[in-house]
């Protein structure tokens, strides 16, 4: 599911920013040319609910490296505004997922945008052999009935 969400994030970024931006799914240091995005799953957490229901919290970090170091702050704020809009809703596997807990920070000229895509999941039940036939007998004051 994480990979499906990352693919949907990548599709949304391509739609919003076009082909002038490289999008990476893994960290790379060599040959880095801005402007570019890195999409990373920052972490996931799962909490059990009733029966086979679980709530998964999936946090993603989208890092943006600007092309122009002189205008990095202004550019990063503008890119963050656009990320708030384009990552609010994603289509993942035919379903819409809402981005929550969106925030961004800037450090060393790089924008880090955080967004959660949380969901309930249902885990399959263990297969249990079922009985095919049940019989019972009741005895009341010496009489037996079936």
DOMINU-529396 format. One record per residue: residue in three letters; y, z, x of N, C-alpha, C in turn. Coordinates in steps of 0.05 Angstrom, whole numbers, padded with zeros to 5 digits, always signed. Layout:
residues N
ALAYZXYZXYZX...
This chain:
residues 146
UNK-00024+00000+00016+00000+00000+00000+00025+00000+00017UNK+00024+00014+00040+00047+00015+00058+00054-00013+00067UNK+00034-00029+00075+00039-00056+00084+00051-00074+00062UNK+00043-00069+00037+00054-00085+00015+00083-00078+00011UNK+00090-00052+00014+00118-00044+00011+00135-00056+00034UNK+00124-00055+00058+00139-00067+00081+00144-00097+00077UNK+00124-00111+00066+00127-00139+00061+00149-00144+00040UNK+00149-00127+00019+00170-00129-00001+00198-00123+00009UNK+00200-00103+00027+00225-00098+00040+00234-00122+00057UNK+00216-00134+00071+00222-00157+00088+00231-00180+00070UNK+00218-00185+00047+00226-00206+00029+00254-00201+00018UNK+00260-00176+00011+00286-00168+00000+00308-00172+00021UNK+00302-00165+00046+00322-00169+00068+00327-00199+00073UNK+00306-00215+00072+00309-00244+00076+00326-00256+00054UNK+00322-00246+00029+00337-00256+00006+00367-00249+00009UNK+00372-00224+00017+00399-00214+00018+00415-00225+00043UNK+00402-00226+00066+00416-00232+00091+00411-00260+00101UNK+00390-00273+00092+00385-00301+00101+00369-00302+00127UNK+00367-00326+00137+00350-00331+00160+00365-00325+00187UNK+00390-00318+00186+00405-00313+00211+00398-00286+00223UNK+00381-00270+00210+00374-00243+00220+00344-00243+00225UNK+00336-00234+00249+00308-00230+00255+00299-00204+00242UNK+00274-00204+00232+00263-00180+00220+00237-00174+00234UNK+00235-00150+00246+00211-00141+00260+00197-00119+00245UNK+00171-00119+00246+00155-00098+00233+00145-00077+00254UNK+00151-00082+00279+00143-00063+00300+00165-00062+00321UNK+00167-00040+00334+00187-00036+00355+00183-00055+00377UNK+00205-00066+00388+00203-00083+00411+00229-00079+00427UNK+00227-00079+00453+00251-00075+00470+00258-00101+00485UNK+00238-00118+00490+00243-00141+00506+00254-00164+00489UNK+00274-00178+00500+00285-00201+00487+00299-00195+00461UNK+00310-00172+00458+00323-00164+00433+00350-00177+00430UNK+00353-00193+00409+00379-00206+00404+00388-00198+00376UNK+00412-00186+00374+00422-00179+00348+00434-00204+00334UNK+00439-00204+00309+00432-00183+00291+00402-00183+00283UNK+00390-00160+00281+00362-00158+00273+00356-00132+00259UNK+00334-00132+00245+00324-00109+00230+00297-00101+00240UNK+00291-00075+00240+00265-00064+00245+00257-00049+00220UNK+00233-00054+00209+00223-00039+00186+00200-00021+00195UNK+00203+00005+00191+00183+00024+00199+00177+00043+00177UNK+00152+00051+00175+00145+00073+00156+00150+00099+00172UNK+00169+00114+00164+00177+00139+00178+00157+00162+00173UNK+00144+00160+00150+00124+00181+00144+00116+00180+00115UNK+00093+00192+00109+00083+00193+00082+00071+00221+00077UNK+00072+00228+00052+00062+00255+00044+00048+00252+00017UNK+00027+00267+00013+00012+00266-00012+00008+00294-00023UNK+00013+00297-00049+00009+00322-00063-00009+00317-00087UNK-00028+00335-00090-00047+00332-00112-00036+00343-00138UNK-00041+00328-00160-00034+00336-00187-00060+00340-00202UNK-00058+00340-00228-00082+00344-00245-00103+00322-00241UNK-00128+00330-00243-00150+00312-00241-00149+00295-00216UNK-00148+00269-00220-00149+00250-00197-00121+00239-00191UNK-00100+00251-00201-00073+00241-00196-00062+00254-00171UNK-00049+00237-00155-00035+00246-00130-00007+00233-00130UNK+00012+00248-00119+00039+00238-00116+00044+00232-00086UNK+00049+00207-00080+00055+00199-00052+00084+00194-00048UNK+00094+00207-00027+00122+00203-00018+00121+00185+00007UNK+00133+00162+00006+00133+00143+00028+00161+00139+00037UNK+00168+00148+00061+00195+00144+00072+00195+00121+00092UNK+00215+00104+00089+00217+00081+00107+00244+00082+00121UNK+00245+00072+00145+00269+00070+00161+00274+00041+00168UNK+00297+00031+00160+00304+00003+00167+00327+00006+00187UNK+00321-00003+00212+00341-00002+00233+00355-00029+00235UNK+00381-00028+00238+00396-00052+00241+00411-00052+00268UNK+00408-00073+00284+00421-00075+00309+00441-00098+00306UNK+00467-00092+00308+00488-00114+00304+00489-00132+00329UNK+00500-00156+00324+00503-00175+00345+00527-00170+00363UNK+00549-00160+00351+00574-00157+00365+00579-00127+00370UNK+00578-00118+00395+00581-00090+00401+00609-00080+00396UNK+00629-00098+00396+00657-00090+00392+00662-00083+00363UNK+00648-00096+00344+00652-00092+00316+00629-00077+00303UNK+00614-00062+00319+00589-00051+00309+00593-00031+00285UNK+00613-00014+00286+00616+00006+00265+00623-00008+00239UNK+00642-00026+00239+00650-00039+00214+00627-00055+00203UNK+00613-00069+00220+00590-00086+00212+00568-00068+00201UNK+00562-00046+00213+00540-00028+00204+00546-00017+00177UNK+00571-00009+00171+00579+00001+00145+00575-00020+00123UNK+00582-00045+00130+00579-00067+00110+00550-00073+00105UNK+00533-00073+00126+00505-00077+00123+00492-00055+00107UNK+00501-00030+00111+00490-00007+00096+00496-00010+00067UNK+00520-00019+00060+00528-00023+00032+00509-00043+00019UNK+00504-00065+00033+00486-00086+00023+00457-00076+00021UNK+00449-00059+00039+00422-00047+00038+00418-00029+00014UNK+00439-00014+00007+00437+00003-00017+00431-00015-00042UNK+00443-00038-00043+00440-00056-00066+00413-00070-00066UNK+00405-00082-00043+00381-00099-00043+00355-00083-00042UNK+00356-00057-00034+00332-00041-00033+00329-00022-00056UNK+00347-00024-00076+00345-00005-00099+00319-00010-00114UNK+00312-00036-00118+00287-00043-00132+00272-00063-00115UNK+00245-00058-00113+00227-00077-00100+00205-00085-00118UNK+00196-00109-00116+00172-00118-00130+00148-00116-00111UNK+00130-00098-00118+00106-00093-00101+00081-00097-00118UNK+00066-00117-00111+00041-00122-00126+00046-00127-00156UNK+00068-00140-00163+00074-00146-00191+00087-00123-00206UNK+00091-00100-00193+00104-00077-00206+00131-00072-00192UNK+00150-00061-00207+00176-00054-00195+00175-00025-00184UNK+00185-00021-00160+00187+00005-00148+00216+00011-00143UNK+00225+00035-00150+00253+00043-00146+00256+00058-00119UNK+00275+00050-00104+00282+00064-00079+00298+00089-00085UNK+00290+00111-00073+00303+00137-00078+00311+00149-00051UNK+00327+00170-00052+00335+00185-00029+00347+00167-00007UNK+00362+00147-00015+00374+00129+00004+00397+00142+00019UNK+00397+00138+00045+00419+00148+00062+00419+00132+00088UNK+00441+00134+00102+00442+00120+00128+00457+00137+00148UNK+00452+00132+00173+00466+00144+00196+00469+00124+00218UNK+00489+00129+00235+00493+00111+00257+00492+00127+00283UNK+00477+00116+00302+00475+00129+00329+00473+00108+00350UNK+00489+00109+00370+00489+00091+00393+00491+00062+00384UNK+00508+00057+00364+00512+00029+00355+00490+00018+00338UNK+00471+00034+00329+00449+00025+00313+00450+00039+00286UNK+00447+00024+00265+00446+00035+00238+00417+00042+00231UNK+00413+00066+00221+00387+00074+00211+00389+00080+00181UNK+00376+00064+00165+00377+00067+00136+00350+00077+00126UNK+00351+00099+00111+00326+00112+00101+00324+00108+00071UNK+00300+00102+00062+00295+00099+00033+00266+00107+00028UNK+00262+00120+00005+00235+00128-00004+00225+00110-00026UNK+00200+00104-00025+00186+00090-00048+00163+00108-00055UNK+00167+00124-00075+00147+00144-00083+00132+00135-00107UNK+00107+00144-00110+00090+00135-00132+00067+00154-00137UNK+00057+00153-00161+00032+00166-00168+00009+00147-00162UNK-00012+00158-00152-00036+00142-00148-00059+00157-00161UNK-00079+00141-00169-00103+00152-00182-00126+00145-00164UNK-00141+00165-00156-00164+00161-00140-00189+00159-00157UNK-00207+00141-00151-00231+00137-00167-00249+00161-00167UNK-00263+00165-00190-00281+00187-00193-00307+00181-00178UNK-00321+00202-00169-00347+00199-00157-00366+00190-00178UNK-00384+00172-00169-00403+00162-00189-00425+00183-00193UNK-00429+00191-00218-00448+00211-00225-00468+00198-00244UNK-00493+00203-00238-00514+00192-00256-00513+00206-00283UNK-00513+00191-00304-00511+00202-00330-00539+00203-00342UNK-00543+00223-00360-00569+00226-00373-00571+00204-00395UNK-00595+00194-00398-00599+00173-00418-00607+00185-00445UNK-00621+00208-00445-00631+00219-00469-00631+00249-00467UNK-00622+00263-00489-00621+00292-00489-00637+00300-00514UNK-00653+00321-00511-00667+00332-00534-00663+00362-00534UNK-00663+00374-00558-00660+00403-00560-00677+00413-00582UNK-00684+00438-00581-00699+00451-00602-00687+00478-00608UNK-00686+00485-00634-00674+00510-00643-00695+00525-00659UNK-00698+00550-00654-00717+00566-00668-00703+00588-00684UNK-00707+00589-00711-00695+00609-00728-00717+00622-00744UNK-00721+00648-00740-00741+00664-00754-00768+00650-00756UNK-00777+00640-00733-00803+00629-00731-00805+00599-00738UNK-00784+00587-00748-00785+00559-00754-00771+00544-00731UNK-00782+00521-00724-00771+00505-00703-00761+00479-00715UNK-00736+00472-00708-00724+00447-00717-00716+00430-00693UNK-00716+00406-00698-00708+00387-00677-00684+00371-00685
